[in-house]
Amino acid sequence: MQTPKLQDLESPVRRAGRPRRVAPALDSTAILQAALTLLEEQGEAFSMRALAQRLGVDAMALYHYYAGKEELLLALMAQRFAALDPRQPPFTQRQGPQRRLLALCALYLELVSATPYFVRLMARGLVTQADVAERFTTLFELAVEALDLDKKTRLRGRDALVDFLHGYALAGRPASETAWHASVGLILAGMAAGRTGG
């Protein structure tokens, strides 16, 4: 014989009155997806309160997952730039330095062009980009290792490359076009000249 409790579960009786509102499922994946969409729509006006409204939850519910806006932005950046993985570079060891750099730049441009808001935040120093910078630097070092450049030349070349890519993305130019290849070639040539010219 079944207990009354189990019988109730198997054939629930509908109670009178308004149905109880079911709280939306909330997890970090849902939060990040909604936050990314909202960031692109609202830009600077983005807030945790607006995000909570979009998700249909109380604003305090978000703070169970992220301490605040800065932590949420960092999580979004980590997700967006996860493809910048030094363990799986976008080039092969058989490719020459120019082909490697072009492959790295193509990947980076694809990532930043999809989310220019992050580039604006990074450029203004409003969000830490340490992890993204470290990933790009490691991949850059792998791309140019065959050139035997001194540290100063490598740093200048890397910084020039990042500045160019950010400017290109912020200008709204499509990552798919190849006109930027010539600019990367010039930066690479400048690095090689820095090596030979001292």
N, C-alpha and C positions, 0 to 999 in steps of 0.2 A: 504494500500500500504506500502511495506517495504522500509526502507531507503536504499540508496546505500551501506552504511557501512555494514548493516546486510546482504545484498545480497552477498557482497564480502566475508563475513565470512562463509556463507553457501556454496558457490561454489567458493573457492579461485582460482585465476588465477595464474599459475606458472610463476614466473618472469624469465627472461633470466639471465644467469650467474651462477657462482658456488653456490651450496646450502650453506646456512649459517650453521656453525658448532654449533650443539646443546651442550650446556655445560652439563656435567654429573650432575645428582642430587647429592647434597652434604648435608649431615646432620651428626650429631654426631655419629649415629649408623654406618653409612657407613665408617666414619673416623676410629672409634675404631676397626671395623672388619678388615679393610685394615692394620691398624697399628699393630694389633696382629700378622697377617700373616707375615708382613715385619720384625717385631722384631725377630720372630723365624728364619727367613731366614738370616737376616743381623747381629743380635746381636749388638755388640758395634758400628757397622757402621751405625746403624739406625739414620735417620735424618728427620726433618720436610720436607726438600727439596725432599728427596727420597720418602717420603710418598705422597707428592703433585704430584710427577711424576707418582707414582703408580695409584693415583686417577684420573689423567688427568686434574688437576686443577693448577692454579697459587699458589705458595707457600703461598702467603699472604692470600689466601682464608681460609687456615687452622686457621690463627690467629683470625678469627672472632669467632671461636669456642673454641680455647684453646690459652692461653697466650704464651705458649711455650712448649718445649719438656717435662719439668718436670710436668707441669699441665696435659698434655696428658697421661703421664705414670701413674700419680695418678688416673686419670679417668679409665684407663685400669685396674689398680689394684683393684679399687673399684668394677668394673664390674666382674672381675675374682673371687674376694673373697666375692661376695654378698651372696653366699650360707652359709658363716659363720655368721649365723644370731642367736644371743642369744634368740630372740623371738621364734625361731623354732629350738631348739637344735637337733642334730642328735641322741639323746638318750632319754630314758624315765626315769621318776623318780623311776620306779620300778626296774630298773637295778642297779646292784652294781657298785662301783667306777671303778673297772677294766673294766667291760663291757662298761661303759660310756666313759672312756678314750680311749679304743680301737675304739669306734665309732667316737669319735672326731678326733683321729689321722688318721683314714681311710679317713674321709672327707678331712682333711687338706692335706694329702699326695696326694689324687686325684687332688686337686686344684693346688698344687705346682708342681707336676710331669708333669701336662699338660703344665705348663709355667715356666720351670726352669730359664728362663731369669730373671724373677722377683726375684727369690731367690738369684741369683748372684748380682743383683742390691742392694737388701736389705742387703746382707752380706757385701758388700763393702760400705754401707752407702750412695749410690748414689741416692737413692730415699727414701723418708720418708715412714715408714710403720706404722705410729701411729694408723690409723684406723684398719688395719689388726691385729696389736698387741692387741688393745683394745678388738676387737671382740673375738680373740682367748683366751685372758685372762678371759673374762667374761664366756665363755663356759667352760674353764678349771676349774674355780671356781665352777661352777655348777656341773661339773663332780666329783670333789673331796670333795664337801661340807660335805658328810657323814663321812669323815675321821677325822674331827675336828683337823686340822693341824694348827700350828702357822704360822704367816705370812711369816717368814723367810724360813721355810720348804716349804711352798707352792710356793714361788718365785723361790727357787732353783730347785724344781721339775719341775715347768713350764719351766724355762730356759733350763734345761737339756733335756726336752722333745722336745722343739722347735729346739735346736741345733741338736739333733739326727734326727729329721724329715727332717730338711734342708739338713743335710749331706747325708741322705738316698736318698733324691730326686736328689741331685746334682751328686750322684754316678750313677744315671741312673737306679736304681733298680725299677722294676714295682710296682706300688701302689697296684696292685691286689694280689700279693703274701702275705703270712701270716707269713713269717719268722721273721718279725719285731715285731710281737706280744710279743715274749719272751723279747725283749729289753724294751718294754713299761712296761711289768710286773716287770722287774728289777728296773726300775726307780720308779715305784709305791712302790715296796718293800723298796727301799731306803728312800722314803718319809715317809713310816710308821715307819721305824727304826729311822729316825730322830725325829719323834714325841715321840717315847717311850724312845729313848736314850738321849734326850735333846740335 
